Amino acid sequence: MALHGRAKGEHRDQTVAIRPHLAVPDADTTVPRFRLPRSSMPAATAYQVVRDELMLDGNARLNLATFVTTWMDEHADRLMAECAAKNMIDKDEYPQTAELEARCVNILARLWHAPDAADTIGCSTTGSSEACMLAGLAMLRRWRGARSPRDAPAPNIVMGANVQVCWEKFARYWDVEPRLVPLAPGRTHLTPDEAVARCDENTIGVVAVLGSTFDGTYEPVEQIARALDHLAETGGPDVPVHVDAASGGFVAPFCDPDLHWDFRLRRVVSINTSGHKYGLVYPSVGWVVWRDTEHLPAELVFDVDYLGGTMPTFALNFSRPGSQVVAQYYSMLRLGHAGYQLTARTCRDNARWLADEVAKLGPFELVSDGSGIPAFAFTTRAGTDFSVFDVSEALRTRGWLVPAYRFPADLTDLAVLRIVIRADFSRELAHLLVEDLQRAVSRLSGQASRPAWSAADQASFHH
């Protein structure tokens, strides 16, 4: 979560006005912004005060920056409201919610081709960030378990500089050296040679990303695994692979069934995904699955009996609502394989169509084309008299939220716009976006001067 400082000086005493027709006679007509009000107010008044401020937020449906689900049907909304008060940690009090979680883990294990004979294990998490932390912890503990207490070298983890920031957090929080493979022109993600070159006996694992957030491309998981197989066979370290399939875990099985990236590869020991992305559930739910119990050290698992009954748990968080897990099972039940396949393929078709249309607009050049996860990145051609940051700002005037950002090291010279296509983004909306892009290009091409963008404005986009 974002960190917020304490209001100081004149800001400490700022107030929020209550609309006159909502104010209670003889009661306060303003409320303090940064401290508790002196007295209570009617629920309808409090609701309207909050709702008025939230009008300044962007339209979630037009937010093409986020992979996160922004629409579910009324039945899902109803189920989530009914389950909001259920605490996922209360396994004894809400045993059927725990049962639905177990069913989801089993469904994902089958979807990702876990071996039938394996004692596959997994759990729900608070988004993929927690899932990645848990997978990283499991790899770290297994690495330490293979060494004597006296042998305490510094562990490292190998990954591309394009990984989501949660992996850098994992490395910093648990004192693991992050071996970030820098990018280069024509190489926007991790490659087998670059991964193997950075592995040694202290490498706890390699993270391969199935759907980079920077440009939507798949990293070559199978080739990375094969290269690590060769490394081990020739006397090098035996390094496991974790697949961060936050965005691709609900796309590749339906759009690319013959792509080997999952547990069909022996070296892949764990996989995470975000149910709140192409799993089609509101935030925040993630999933992590281990090939077998061998790859999830028993000492990391707790049998919690705090609230009656015991069940093995592995989590960084404790209390959280059962709503998202129930909604995940609902989506799996309602859509089935055919529904998820239709959704994923429609999203990809729309992404590729839109990428083609963007490429036809003279000033732009594609960096990716939407053939991985349903997202693509594009930049301005050399000699264009406006930047991607200008385009992003111009699109905001029509409500579109399209992020502009620079790639990480050593590709910071490349600044792009990225568009994510979700299930609620129709071909009709895509046509409207193309028209607005055309208008933006015409307007920007005719401007004599534009704002200078600061380093902060051009910072890499994380979500």
DRENBA-826780 format. One record per residue: y, x, z of N, C-alpha, C, O in turn. Coordinates in pm, whole numbers, plus 50000, padded with zeros to 5 digits. Each point is the difference from the previous one (the first is absolute). Layout:
BEGIN
YXZYXZYXZYXZ...
This chain:
BEGIN
498815008350000501194991750000501255008750000499975011350048501114983449898501265007449999500525001850142499814991350086500835020049938500615002650130501454995249999500705001749900499734992350209501364994850009500675005350126499424999950108501815004849877500755005150113500764989050072500094988749952500465014750162500754990450080501414998549945500645009949964499844977850029501364997449954501005006350097499824999450122501225006749823500985007050084501424995449967500254993749897500675009750195501414997349977500294985449979499484991350070501375006049831500444986249974498864991249950500074987850011498885018449936498884992049949499204993450112499334989949978500735015950142499204994850111500314985450030499114992550042502135003449936500434986550040500154990449881500644989650012498765013949876500054991049885499284986950031499064999750079501414989649858499394987050022499624993549868500445004149893498734985750117499594992049885500514985950024499744994050104500995000549797500594986750017498964989149975499135001349914500984988050163499174988249979500794989949918501164997550031498244996849868500714990249918500524988650088499314995750092501914999549882500604989750087499124987750018499904994850112499465000449782499244987650014498665002250071499284990450028500375022450000498785002950074500295003650146499105000450083502175002149946500385004150135499844988450099500234988449965499365014950157499874990050107501344998950071500595010250035499924977549988501294998350069500055007750131499064999750080502065007149941500255007850122499095012150015499995006450106499254996949789499155012050004500625010849915500994997649930498465014250074500525011249923499944997049850499034994049953502005010049973500014998549854499665013149930499925000549878499885009950201499515012849946498915005050094499944996350117499215012249830498965006450082500085015049977500345004349890499375003850212500065014549983498935004849903498894994649994501465015849932499095005349899498975009550062498855000449955501545007350146499145010650050499604998450147499545009750061500634978549996499494997450135499634985250009500404991949917498835004650186499554986350015501174990550021500945003350073499034984949866501054990050026499984996050148498995001450068502164993649979500154996150140499094988250035499484999250111500354991649793499214988250028499134996549879500095006549895499094983450120499124995649891500774991749899501154996150024498225001149863500594991249899498894991749937498835003650012501494985649921498984991849934499245008049895500575008949935498174988150048499175007149903500584999049860499975009849925500544978650037500554998249865501195009049976500205005149890500614997050215501165008849986499565014549983500495007049912498584997450173499515013749989499345002449864500195010549939499064979750015499345001149869501035002149890499835008649914501254983550088500985000849893500785013050005500335005649895499984999450226500705012850012499175011249936500525008349925498194991850106499125010349944499844998149850500075009749924499724978050033499764997349858501205003749915499845005049889501374992650163501205003349923500075015049973500375004149890499295004050208500045014549978498945004449901500245009049919498604984750087498915004049911500264996649854499285004749911501744987050063500364997049861500435012649926499975000449877500435009950197500465012449937498845008849954500205009549924498584987550122498845007449951499774996949852500414989549950498935019749982499674997749860498934989349986499324996550097500544998349782498964990349967498685007549986499855008349910499194988750178498745007350001499274999249866499375009749959500724979049973499304998449872500575009149892499305003749906502005000150108500625008749901500005014650045500625008649936498674994250173499915013750050498905007349925498824999050036501565008449863499035007449919499775014050056499375008349935501164994350185499755012650067498704999650079499345010350015500304978050035498904999250096498684996049936499964992049907498965013950147498654995849963499534988450088498974993849972501785003250133499564990750102500084985649951500984996149936498014996150096499914986149957501194991950052500335000550118500294992149793501184992150036499794984949985500924992250021497865003849942499734985649987498534997350029499125007149951500624982650129498664994650018500104984849993501084994450018497794999149957500064985449985500134993250136499875006350105500374980649891500304992550121498834999950098500214999350121498555001449829498845000050088499915013150078499655000150118500685011049815500055012950069501125000050104499815004550112501364990249849501114999150096499594992250124500325003850112498954985249866499604991650112499005007350090500114999750122498905006949815499025007550079500665011050082499645002250116501335004749823500655010950072500814994850117500025006150107500644982549874500754994050111499064995950112500325001550118498514993249846499044995450100499385011750077499544998250113500455013649827499355011550063500985010350055499595010550049501704986649943501015009650043499855003650148500325011350039499214979450042499895002550144498705007050038499835003750116499274998249790498735006550030500175015149998500515005649903499075001050204500115014550010498715006349951498924997250052501185011349846498815006049940499185008050101498795001549983501855003750121499265008250097499154991650092499085005250064501204981749944499244991050088498734995549930499884988449960499175020650025498804996949922499164989250067499364992049931500635007750202499184990250071500614986149993499304990049990502065009550017500684987149996500054994149858499984987949982500075021049920500084995449860498885006349919500255007849908498514988850125498855006649935499914997049851499505008349924500964980150033499864996849858501015007749916499735003149884501444999850173500955008549929499415013949982500155006149894499174999050209499305012949989498904999349895499765009749928499564979050064498954998349899500595000549859499415006149911501754987550069500635000449867500435014249964499915004049884500555003750217500335014049976498765007749953500085007849906498784989850161498765006849961499584996349858499515008549925500684978950038499654995849864500865007249897499515004249895501794997350136500905007149907499565014549982500005005249888499635001450222499535013949991498775000749912499895009049916499184981750100498794999949918500324997649854499415006449912501504984650061500394997249861500595012449936499665003349886501225003850186500605012149945498965011049981500045007149899499044994350195498965010249987499184997749872499685009649929499984978050043499274996949877500865002149877499535005249898501734990850111500915001449886500175014649964500175003449882499785005550220500205014349979498685007649993499985012350014498914980449963498695006049973499485008950111499465010749974500714985050151499385007250110498484999349983499474989449965499825021650058498534999849983499354989550090500384998350116498644994649829499344989450075499365005350128499964993150102499525019249892499305005750115500945005850105499575003650109501724997349859500955006350092500444990350109500104988049977500155017550142500534991850108501535000149992500695005250087499804988849805501444999549973500734992850112499494990350056501715014549975500774994450111501484999949962500445008649925500324981850126501424999349967500734990350090499394993650086501915005249894500804991050085501294996449928500385006349901500274983550150501354996649953501005008550076499715005150108501474996449834501065008250061501354993349978500114990049929500915015950132501374995449973500495007449877500685010250012498994984749872500405006349875499205012549970499175004350081501085001549802499285012049962500455012350077499255009850008501954989950049500455011750075499075002750118499575011350021500114978250056499055002050110498635003649947499315008450059500284985549830498695003149942499905014849962498985006450025502084999049917500025014149963499945008950124499305010150002501454986150101499965007650125498585000650056499555010650043499764978049957498654999550054499045008449916499165007150055500974992149813499145008049913500275014950021499065008050005502224995750007500345013950026499455004850133499505011250009500594980450095499475003650131498495002349995499495009350062499814982249864498555001549988499655013349933499095007050044501634996549850499745012849933500335011750092499275009950004501834989050069500415010750091498965002150110499645011350031499884977750028499045001150110498665005549950499365007850071500214988449811498755005449945500155015049972499075007750024502094996349927500255014349974499955007850131499395010750006501244984150098499985006850129498605000450060499615009850063499644979549917498664999250055499055010349942498995003350062501325001949821499155010049936500345014250045499405009649950501564991950143500435013150045499835001350151500034990150073499795022249971499865002450143501374998850065501025001649933499024995650199501294998850069500865012549988501234999250001498125012549986500785012449988500645001449862501045006449983498304987549922500485001249861501014988949974499624988749971501655014650041501044989649991501065003749898501175001550036498465000049837501035002549898500814987549974499644989050043501455012649886500844988549968499394992349883499745005949895500024981050122499444992049891501064997049895501205000350029498354996749850500934996049893499404988549922498794997750003502074995149926499574989149914500695001649866501195002849995498084995449896500505002449865500314986649933499184990850002502015008349939500414987649933501185003049909500685010150017499574981349888501145001649912501304996750070500014992350097501075013549855501314997250059500434985649978500994995550056498274997249863500304986049971499374990250098500114987949980499225017150126499364990750093501054991750073501165003950010498404984650040500884991650080500335007450129499205008050048501964989350008500505007650114499094999250122500095008650088499044981449920499114998950116499115012350014499625003650111500045003049777499155011850008500775011950057499435008250072501844992749897500815010550061500184997350149500045009350081500074978049956500064996450141498715004150071500045005950108498824991049832498735003750059499955015050028499635004350109500755003649790499945014650014500915004750113499615008850078501584985649931500955004450102499584995450139500075007650096499494979949916499674994550131498765006750060499905001350122499145002849793498765005850051499875015049970498905005650002502225000849970500045014649983499005004949897499245009450024500784984249862499185004349886500945005349893501004993649969498695018049975500855005749895499884991749873498904998949945502194995350007499924992449875500135009549880501065005949978497904995649947500065008249880500344990949883499124994749931502185003650049500494990849898500075007249866500745009749985498494985649920500015005949867501254995449927500164988049975500735021149989501234995949932499704994349862498985003249938501914988450015499864994249867500625009449898500595010250037499294986449837500535008349892500194991249878499424989249992501385015249913500154992249877498644997049938499205009049974500544978250002498724995849944498904998450103498904995849965501375007550161498994998550106500664992850118500675006350082499144980649925500684992050102499114996650118500394992250086498405013849919499114997550113499015011550015500035009649923499094989450175499025010450031498985001549887499584990149939500045022350033498985003049899498865007850066500205006050106498604994149833498865007050061500275014850027499725004850110500805002349793500235014350017500975002850114499785009150080501314983149926500995002250104499454996650138500355006550099498784983649909499414996350129499065011050049500115004550114498984999949799499015010150040500685013050038499565006850093501504996849837500685012750026500575000750141500275010950050499934977750015500634999950132499024997250113500404998950115498324999949852498994997250102499435012950058499815009949928499944989950202499295011050065499164994250112499864987950012499555021050072499104995350104500714991750108499344993850083501985006149915500764992350098500574986949943500824993450064498765003049816500464987649937499174988350051498794999849982501874990650080499264988550054499664989949892499084992050016501665008349873499724990649892501065000649892501075005750018498604988349870500934998349889500304985149987499094991750003502185005049984500404986049980500274997849853500875006549941498404984449999500224996149860500574985949999499494991150069501565006949853500714987250001499634991849877500165004449886499344983750139499674990949890501174990449983499994988750049501025016349878501204992249977501195006050071500404995550107500195014949831501165006750060501184990450007500294992949904500395007050211501164991250013501165004649911500914992149972499085020449984501115004949921499964995149855501044996849943497775002649999499954995749859498834990849968499834996049885499365000550215498914990649979498745005849943499034992749979500925020449994498825006049937498895002550101500265002350119498504997449831498845003750081499885015250004500195006749899499494998750218499595014050003498535000749958499244990750025500345020349912498635001049946498995002750111499555011350018500094978150056499165001650118498655006249964499555009250068499824985949826498685005149963500075014949967499135007750042501884996449883500135014049963500305008850122499515011250010501304983650082500295007450123498725001750082499735010850052499484978449958498745000950074499045009849935499345007850070500564992049798499105009349930500445014450021499165008950019502144993549979500505013650022499675004750141499675011750020500424979250077499645003650137498505001950015499565008450079499644984049846498555002249996499715014249954499205007150061501444997049832499805013449946500435010750100499345010350014501764987150056500475009550101498945002150107499725011350039499704977750010498975001050104498745006749948499385007950071500234988849805498775005649942500095015049975498985006849992502234998449996500205014249972500415007850125500585010849990499114983650127500245007350124501294996850071500285005750105500524985349841501274996350063499814989450106498874995850025502204999850037499914989750104499594986449943500254996949884499104995250202499554986649962501074990250046500004995850116500915000549795501194992450036499844985349961499724997049883500444993750212499884985849967501254994749930501055006450000498814981949941501124993349932500254986550065499074992250021502185005250010500424986450036500814994549884500875006849946498854980950015500744993549892501014990350060499634990250063501645012849915501074991050040500184990049886500745002449905498574986450107500044989649897500864988450049499664988449979501465014950086500894989750054500334989649894499974988050027500355016749854500364990849891498864997649904499914989149942499215020650040498974998949898498684994150046499154996949917500665001650214498724995450050499644985949961498824996449995502204995449976499784986449953500324998549851500074988949949500135022449982500304999749857498855006349919499464993749910500195018750123498995007249923498654992749991499404999849893500104994150216498704993249987500004988849898498954996649945502224997650029500084988549910500505003649861499624993649902501235016650089500535004249870499235011749940499925001549878499515007050208499335012249954498655001450069499805009650075499284981149903498735000250074499155012349974499155003550082501055003249805499195011849968500645012950049499415010749985501774988550074500665011950053499355003850133499924991850091499625020549918499365004850123501045006650089500485011149971499874982150135501005004950095499614997050144500635005050093498334986849925499684994550131498755006550060499775011949978499444980550097498845005750068498865003549905498985005250044501174992149828499035005249903500075015249993499065006549956502064999150087500145014450009499605004350141500624995850098498365012649912499475004050130501065006450089499954998750122501005008149817501005007550077501084990850060500725004250091499384983749861500974990650057499424994550131498984993149999501685009950112499474996050131500734988050058499484993250089501735003949863500744988650052501034995449898500475007749916499874979550094500954993749907500884990550081499514993050088501775006849880500874989850059500664991849889500115004549886500304983650149500774991749908500954991150079499844998350121501134996249810500954990650062499654985949957500124996449883499434995650213499764986049968501284992949963499984989949930501165015550118501284993449973500625004249867501134996349970498145011549952500475003149865499194991649901500164987849996498985018549926499234992149904498824992750062499234993349931500635008150204499084991250072500574986150018499304990850042502005007649924500684987149989500184992950134499814987950010500575019950093500284994650132501395004750044500405011349969500334980150102501285004250056499825012250090498905002250052502145005849966499895011550091499844995050145500564989750038498675017950044499585013749970498525001450035499624999450117499555002449780498585002250025499475010949908500254999849879499035009650180499335010449923498545000450038499554993350093499705014749832498565001450024499595014549980500535006949913498554997650170499415013349980498494998750019499534993650094499735012549815498544999350000499455014149988500445007849916498584995550171499315012849993498634998149936499334989950022500275020049900498704999649931498884996950100499134991849972500905014750146498974998050103500575004550134501085005950007498184991350099500475003350134500075015050022500705004450091498615003449830500075014650013501425005049979500405010050060500364983049857501355004649967501084993650087501205002249978498384989950121500934994850100499475004450137499164993050058501315018349995499485005350127500024989650111501004993050020497895006050052499844989750102501055001250110500384989950060500115022449968500955001650109501364993949970500844998850089499414997449786501254993549964499964984950022501034993349998497775001550023499804985450010499984995950147499335006350082501414983049950500074994850136499324986450008500124991749910499155006250200499484986850031500974993650099499995003350119500834987749832501064994050082499484987550069499554990649933500515009250200499604987950073501144994650084499794992350094501445011849870501194996050076500164984950009500464994850102499174998049792500234985649996498694992249998499954988549955498995017850093498734993050003499215002449873500534998849890498195004550126499185003149884500355013849947501115004850023497985001549910500265013349944499695000249852499124992949951501625015449979499765002049857500585013649966501105003350046498205004849874500545013249965501284998649917500044992449904501005015150134501274999449929500505014149973499735009350077500994992249814500645012649963501364996349945500094994349891500975008750182501334995749960501055008350072499755005550107501434995349834501145006050067500804989250072500675002750100499254985149850500704988850060499054992250091498805002650001501734988150074499164991650084500184985549957499294995349911501654997650148500184985849966500644998449863500965006949967498504984049956500594995949872499414986549963498884996950040501854995149883499524986549968498815000149906499845009049918499334980850096498854998749911500344993649867499124998649914502124997550067500394992449881499625006849870499424993949911500925019150079499815006949872498535001849967499614999249883499565003450218498575001549975499424986749952499214999749906501184989550159499544986749957500464997249857499244994749919502025008850051500524997849865499275008549897499824995849886499765016350154499245008549908498674993549964499614999649883499704995350219498734993549971500204987449917499224997149910501854995650120500324988149920500195003849853499454993349912501305017350062500255004249861498715004249932499764996649884499405010850189498725004149942499124987949970499364999449895500634991050197499194988049982500524991649885499234995249917502085002950079500584991249899499925005949861499644993049905500705019850081500095006049867498655004849948499714998649881499475007050206498755005749954500235011549904501145003949976497805001349969500105011349907500804996149876500855007649953498874980549994500674995649877501514998650020500785003849913499624990850203501424998050026500745013250018501105001749947498315007650128500635013150017500065007449867500985007049971497984991649949500005006849870501094994449909500715007649934499414979250062501044993949917501395004350048500865003249918499344997050212501305004050055500325014449966501095003049951497965006050075500245014349975500245002749852500905007649965498314986249950500155002449855501304994049948500655005849912499744982750141501284994049957501165008850042500935002249923499025002950201501055009150047500085012349910501095004249961497765001650007500025011949915500504996749859500785007649943498784981150002500484996149866501514998650000500675004549907499874989150196501454998350008500715013450018501085002249943498325006850135500605013250019500045007849869501015006249967497904993449958499955007649875500924993749895500635007249922499434979550076500924993449905501435003850033500775003549910499594995950218501385003150039500325014649974501115003349957497945005650069500225014349972500275002249851500885007749964498364985549952500225001249854501384995249962500675006249917499774982750143501324994649967501115009450048501005001849931498825004150186500995009550051500095012149908501095005049973497774999749980499985011749910500754997349870500525009249938499524978050021500714996449876501525000450017500745000849902499704998650225501455000850024500405014649987499495008450074501374994849836500325013849963500185010150110499515011249986501194985450125500345010550097498845004450089500135009950072498734983149925498965002650100498775006849943499654998549883499695009050204498775007049966499004997750113500345001750117498434994449848498994997050101499475012750064499755010049932500074989650199499295010550073498564995750021499105008449999500674978750019498664994150006500074986249936501094994649980497744999849987500014987849918499334987950062499774990049932499895010750198499404988450065498504998949982499424989650030499935020949920498564999449976499195004150122498774999749996501905004150113499315002350126500114987450083499504989549960501175011450156500364987650069501134993649919500645006849920499624980150100501004993249917501445003950036500774991950050499555020449924501355005250026500265011249902499075006749955502194995450011500325010949908501395005450030500844993250060499385019049898501285006750022500595004049866499285003149905502054997050089500675004449877501315006750036500554997850108499945010349802501225007550023500924998549880499614994349898501595010950114500934999749887499785012249913499705010950049500464987449823499835011149906501145010050014501094996650045498635015749917501035010450000501184995649914499814994849890501395007250159501204996449926500524986250029501094996549955498134995350120500494986750038501175001450095499965008150092501094984049887501225001950080500014991850128501074997550056497774998249992499904993850131498665003950061499105004549929500764993750203498805004550070499144988250043500404988449989498415014750059499124989550051500634993150122499744988350024501085018950050500664994250117501044989649957500204989950067500465012849819500934990249945499274987349958500474988950024498385012949915499214988449953499544991750119500094987749998499405019050106499544992950120501124991650060499804988550039501395017549970501144992950056500414988249913500344989350050499625012649817500384989349909499044988250010500434988449992498285014350024499024989250009500164991850128499634988350004500915017850100500214992850125500974988349984499934990250074500965010949829500964989149981499314987249955500564989150012498225012149937499224988449960498904996850101499194990949979500785016750131499014997450105498755008549993499194999750092500645008149799498815008349986500115012250092501035006750003497924996250070499955012050085499025009749937498784998950018501765010649907499185010049929500405013750054501125004449976497995002450096500395012650064500185011349898499285000849901501695007750127500205012449925499865011450100500564999450109498715010949855499765011050094499565012449923499664999449882500355011850189499545012649943498575002850044499604996250110499645010549805498655004150036500075011250104501035006650013497874995550061500005010750100499855013849937499905001349878500095009050206499915014049955498725001949917498974994250032501105013649865501095007049937500454992749874500135006049893500084981250120500354991749885501234991650033500154988849950500735016750133501174992350044501024997749888500894991750015498975015649876500904997649887499714986749931500824994849925497994999750101499624987549936500404988250087499434997950107501544994449848500434987850069499544988049917500194999749878499214990650188499404988849929500374986650062500484999350113499284990249810499944986350051498524996150002499245003849910500364988650192498604995650006499944985050016500734994150081498404999749842499824985550006498574997050041499055004949939500794987050165498694995550047499804985649958500874991550022497995005749919499674986449958499014994250099498895005150015501494984250051499134993350095499494986949940500384996149889498754997350187499384987749949501014988949977499774991249918501365009150154500994989349984501065003349895501004992949989498795017949935500955003949895499424995949865499085006449949501484983049994499454994349876500545007149877500955007850008498444989449878500505005349873501404994749970500825006949939499454980850105501344994449980501055008150075501065003049946498645000750179500925008550075500155013649932501085005850001497854999149942500065012949929500964999149882500785009249976499184979749950500944998049889501455000150051500875006149940499364987050171501344999550056500485013850044501175003449984497915004650073500375013550042500385008649880500955007750007498314991149884500335007749880501394996249950500785008749962499524978450039501334995749955501105005850089501055004249952498694996050179501005005650092500115015149986501085005550019497845001149949500055014449973500865002849877500795009449997499024982249900500805001649878501494998350031500835007649951499514982350130501404997850037500535011950079501135004549979498055000550113500445011450081500265012249914500995007150021498144995449883500185011549911501284998649919500765009649985499494978349963501224997849921501255002150084500975006249955499004988750167501165001350087500235014550042501135004949998497795002050041500125013950046500415009249887500735009750022498824987549858500335008549885501484999349968500555009249940500114979950098501404998449968500945004350109501224999349983498255005150131500865003850112500455014549985499225008949967502054993250059500545013649991499685008150125499835012249991500074981350123499725007450123499064991850088500004987749997499225019550082499054993850092500025007550131500485011350005499014982750103500025006750129499125012350000498995000649930501415009350150499185012050017499004997150111500384995750109498335006549863498964996850097499745011950091499795011149952500244986550179499785010750098498525003350011499154992949946500565018150124498605003850021499254989250074498824997649974501874995850120499354989150076499664988349908498954993850015501945003249891499744989049906498805003149911499294991049954500495022150022498935004049907498735004250072499105005849939500814991250191498835004350077498754993149949500064989149943498795017550079498724994249960499794986750069500384998350116499034992249813499794986550053498684999550076498955003749946501094991750176498784997750078500044985850052501074994750027497764999249986499964986650055498814998850092499774989350058
